[in-house]
Amino acid sequence: MSDAKIRLSLTVNGEPVDVLVDDYKTLLEVVREDLQLAGTKHGCELGECGACAVLVDGTPMLSCLVLAAEIGGRHVTTVEGLARDGRLHPLQEEFADRGAAQCGYCTPGILVTAKALLDHEPTPSRQRIREALSGNLCRCTGYHQIIEAVEAAARTLAGPDGPDRPAGPDGPDGPAS
């Protein structure tokens, strides 16, 4: 391994960050080890489980597959950056309220991926939610509560004047499976 260090300047969770890191480190390693943001998880480290997902300029990325050197000047959002002004993001609230987080290992990656979906598609169908989260593996929940939590968060984010969304398990695409 190289002993070379690089200076990395980026924005993490809305705050400017300037850090000296080993040039071989992945974004996952920098987030967890150098920035001490432990919400993003080490999973398979092969890009297959989604536990390490973060948002880079609003787009979900698997941080285990991205060299930190590639992220200079960009905006990174981890699960720690979802809460605002001491309040949980509606996705975080709904995951807690609906039991969508069991062991919690996959939850940070699912939350940031779902946030990106709702940022781009405020009222996604169940099928779109399934598609968006298809790269995030969960061994505990069976996904039913996760999909319901994302739907509920979409309704919350839409507010009282938002589009009508079915509140029950039989959304526009039929029962969740």
Contacts in CASP RR format, 6 or more apart in sequence:
PFRMAT RR
TARGET T0000
AUTHOR 0000-0000-0000
METHOD contacts of the structure
MODEL  1
MSDAKIRLSLTVNGEPVDVLVDDYKTLLEVVREDLQLAGTKHGCELGECG
ACAVLVDGTPMLSCLVLAAEIGGRHVTTVEGLARDGRLHPLQEEFADRGA
AQCGYCTPGILVTAKALLDHEPTPSRQRIREALSGNLCRCTGYHQIIEAV
EAAARTLAGPDGPDRPAGPDGPDGPAS
1 22 0 8 1.000
1 24 0 8 1.000
2 22 0 8 1.000
2 23 0 8 1.000
2 24 0 8 1.000
3 22 0 8 1.000
4 22 0 8 1.000
4 23 0 8 1.000
5 20 0 8 1.000
5 21 0 8 1.000
5 22 0 8 1.000
5 23 0 8 1.000
6 20 0 8 1.000
6 21 0 8 1.000
6 22 0 8 1.000
6 23 0 8 1.000
6 68 0 8 1.000
6 69 0 8 1.000
7 18 0 8 1.000
7 19 0 8 1.000
7 20 0 8 1.000
8 17 0 8 1.000
8 18 0 8 1.000
8 19 0 8 1.000
8 20 0 8 1.000
8 21 0 8 1.000
8 30 0 8 1.000
8 68 0 8 1.000
8 69 0 8 1.000
8 71 0 8 1.000
8 72 0 8 1.000
9 16 0 8 1.000
9 17 0 8 1.000
9 18 0 8 1.000
9 72 0 8 1.000
9 73 0 8 1.000
10 16 0 8 1.000
10 17 0 8 1.000
10 71 0 8 1.000
10 72 0 8 1.000
10 73 0 8 1.000
10 74 0 8 1.000
10 75 0 8 1.000
10 76 0 8 1.000
11 17 0 8 1.000
11 73 0 8 1.000
11 74 0 8 1.000
11 75 0 8 1.000
11 76 0 8 1.000
12 31 0 8 1.000
12 35 0 8 1.000
12 37 0 8 1.000
12 75 0 8 1.000
12 76 0 8 1.000
12 77 0 8 1.000
12 78 0 8 1.000
13 37 0 8 1.000
13 76 0 8 1.000
13 77 0 8 1.000
13 78 0 8 1.000
13 80 0 8 1.000
13 81 0 8 1.000
14 75 0 8 1.000
14 77 0 8 1.000
14 81 0 8 1.000
17 35 0 8 1.000
19 30 0 8 1.000
19 34 0 8 1.000
19 35 0 8 1.000
21 30 0 8 1.000
21 34 0 8 1.000
21 68 0 8 1.000
23 69 0 8 1.000
24 67 0 8 1.000
25 33 0 8 1.000
25 34 0 8 1.000
25 67 0 8 1.000
25 68 0 8 1.000
26 63 0 8 1.000
26 64 0 8 1.000
26 65 0 8 1.000
26 66 0 8 1.000
26 67 0 8 1.000
26 68 0 8 1.000
27 54 0 8 1.000
27 56 0 8 1.000
27 61 0 8 1.000
27 63 0 8 1.000
27 64 0 8 1.000
27 66 0 8 1.000
27 67 0 8 1.000
27 68 0 8 1.000
27 70 0 8 1.000
27 71 0 8 1.000
27 76 0 8 1.000
28 40 0 8 1.000
28 42 0 8 1.000
28 45 0 8 1.000
28 52 0 8 1.000
28 63 0 8 1.000
28 64 0 8 1.000
28 66 0 8 1.000
29 68 0 8 1.000
30 68 0 8 1.000
31 37 0 8 1.000
31 40 0 8 1.000
31 54 0 8 1.000
31 63 0 8 1.000
31 76 0 8 1.000
31 78 0 8 1.000
32 38 0 8 1.000
32 39 0 8 1.000
32 40 0 8 1.000
32 42 0 8 1.000
37 78 0 8 1.000
37 80 0 8 1.000
39 78 0 8 1.000
39 79 0 8 1.000
39 80 0 8 1.000
39 108 0 8 1.000
40 51 0 8 1.000
40 52 0 8 1.000
40 53 0 8 1.000
40 54 0 8 1.000
40 63 0 8 1.000
40 78 0 8 1.000
40 79 0 8 1.000
40 108 0 8 1.000
40 109 0 8 1.000
41 51 0 8 1.000
41 52 0 8 1.000
41 105 0 8 1.000
41 106 0 8 1.000
41 108 0 8 1.000
41 109 0 8 1.000
42 51 0 8 1.000
42 52 0 8 1.000
42 64 0 8 1.000
43 49 0 8 1.000
43 50 0 8 1.000
43 51 0 8 1.000
43 52 0 8 1.000
43 64 0 8 1.000
43 105 0 8 1.000
44 50 0 8 1.000
44 51 0 8 1.000
44 64 0 8 1.000
45 52 0 8 1.000
45 64 0 8 1.000
46 64 0 8 1.000
47 62 0 8 1.000
47 64 0 8 1.000
47 65 0 8 1.000
48 135 0 8 1.000
48 137 0 8 1.000
49 106 0 8 1.000
49 135 0 8 1.000
49 136 0 8 1.000
49 137 0 8 1.000
50 62 0 8 1.000
50 106 0 8 1.000
50 109 0 8 1.000
50 110 0 8 1.000
50 113 0 8 1.000
50 135 0 8 1.000
50 136 0 8 1.000
50 137 0 8 1.000
51 105 0 8 1.000
51 106 0 8 1.000
51 108 0 8 1.000
51 109 0 8 1.000
51 136 0 8 1.000
51 137 0 8 1.000
52 62 0 8 1.000
52 63 0 8 1.000
52 64 0 8 1.000
52 109 0 8 1.000
53 60 0 8 1.000
53 61 0 8 1.000
53 62 0 8 1.000
53 63 0 8 1.000
53 108 0 8 1.000
53 109 0 8 1.000
53 110 0 8 1.000
53 112 0 8 1.000
53 113 0 8 1.000
53 136 0 8 1.000
54 60 0 8 1.000
54 61 0 8 1.000
54 63 0 8 1.000
54 76 0 8 1.000
54 77 0 8 1.000
54 78 0 8 1.000
54 109 0 8 1.000
54 112 0 8 1.000
55 61 0 8 1.000
55 75 0 8 1.000
55 76 0 8 1.000
55 77 0 8 1.000
55 112 0 8 1.000
55 115 0 8 1.000
55 116 0 8 1.000
56 66 0 8 1.000
56 71 0 8 1.000
56 74 0 8 1.000
56 75 0 8 1.000
56 76 0 8 1.000
57 74 0 8 1.000
57 75 0 8 1.000
58 75 0 8 1.000
58 77 0 8 1.000
58 116 0 8 1.000
58 119 0 8 1.000
59 116 0 8 1.000
60 109 0 8 1.000
60 112 0 8 1.000
60 113 0 8 1.000
60 116 0 8 1.000
77 112 0 8 1.000
77 115 0 8 1.000
78 108 0 8 1.000
78 112 0 8 1.000
79 107 0 8 1.000
79 108 0 8 1.000
79 109 0 8 1.000
79 111 0 8 1.000
79 112 0 8 1.000
82 88 0 8 1.000
82 89 0 8 1.000
82 91 0 8 1.000
82 92 0 8 1.000
82 111 0 8 1.000
82 112 0 8 1.000
82 115 0 8 1.000
83 89 0 8 1.000
83 92 0 8 1.000
88 96 0 8 1.000
89 111 0 8 1.000
89 115 0 8 1.000
89 153 0 8 1.000
90 152 0 8 1.000
90 153 0 8 1.000
90 156 0 8 1.000
90 157 0 8 1.000
91 111 0 8 1.000
91 114 0 8 1.000
91 115 0 8 1.000
91 118 0 8 1.000
91 149 0 8 1.000
91 150 0 8 1.000
91 153 0 8 1.000
92 111 0 8 1.000
93 153 0 8 1.000
93 156 0 8 1.000
94 100 0 8 1.000
94 148 0 8 1.000
94 149 0 8 1.000
94 150 0 8 1.000
94 152 0 8 1.000
94 153 0 8 1.000
94 156 0 8 1.000
95 101 0 8 1.000
95 107 0 8 1.000
95 111 0 8 1.000
95 146 0 8 1.000
95 149 0 8 1.000
97 149 0 8 1.000
97 152 0 8 1.000
98 145 0 8 1.000
98 148 0 8 1.000
98 149 0 8 1.000
98 152 0 8 1.000
99 141 0 8 1.000
99 145 0 8 1.000
99 149 0 8 1.000
100 107 0 8 1.000
100 141 0 8 1.000
100 145 0 8 1.000
100 146 0 8 1.000
100 148 0 8 1.000
100 149 0 8 1.000
101 107 0 8 1.000
101 141 0 8 1.000
102 138 0 8 1.000
102 140 0 8 1.000
102 141 0 8 1.000
103 139 0 8 1.000
103 140 0 8 1.000
104 140 0 8 1.000
106 136 0 8 1.000
106 137 0 8 1.000
106 138 0 8 1.000
106 139 0 8 1.000
106 140 0 8 1.000
109 136 0 8 1.000
110 133 0 8 1.000
110 136 0 8 1.000
110 138 0 8 1.000
110 146 0 8 1.000
113 132 0 8 1.000
113 133 0 8 1.000
113 135 0 8 1.000
113 136 0 8 1.000
114 129 0 8 1.000
114 132 0 8 1.000
114 133 0 8 1.000
114 150 0 8 1.000
114 153 0 8 1.000
116 132 0 8 1.000
117 124 0 8 1.000
117 128 0 8 1.000
117 129 0 8 1.000
117 132 0 8 1.000
117 133 0 8 1.000
117 150 0 8 1.000
118 124 0 8 1.000
118 150 0 8 1.000
118 153 0 8 1.000
118 154 0 8 1.000
118 157 0 8 1.000
121 128 0 8 1.000
122 154 0 8 1.000
122 157 0 8 1.000
122 158 0 8 1.000
123 154 0 8 1.000
123 158 0 8 1.000
123 163 0 8 1.000
123 165 0 8 1.000
124 132 0 8 1.000
124 150 0 8 1.000
124 154 0 8 1.000
125 172 0 8 1.000
125 173 0 8 1.000
126 147 0 8 1.000
126 151 0 8 1.000
126 171 0 8 1.000
126 172 0 8 1.000
126 173 0 8 1.000
126 174 0 8 1.000
126 176 0 8 1.000
127 173 0 8 1.000
129 147 0 8 1.000
129 150 0 8 1.000
129 151 0 8 1.000
130 143 0 8 1.000
130 147 0 8 1.000
133 143 0 8 1.000
133 146 0 8 1.000
133 147 0 8 1.000
133 150 0 8 1.000
138 146 0 8 1.000
143 176 0 8 1.000
144 169 0 8 1.000
144 176 0 8 1.000
144 177 0 8 1.000
147 176 0 8 1.000
148 168 0 8 1.000
148 169 0 8 1.000
148 176 0 8 1.000
151 165 0 8 1.000
151 171 0 8 1.000
154 165 0 8 1.000
155 165 0 8 1.000
155 167 0 8 1.000
158 165 0 8 1.000
165 171 0 8 1.000
166 172 0 8 1.000
169 175 0 8 1.000
169 176 0 8 1.000
END
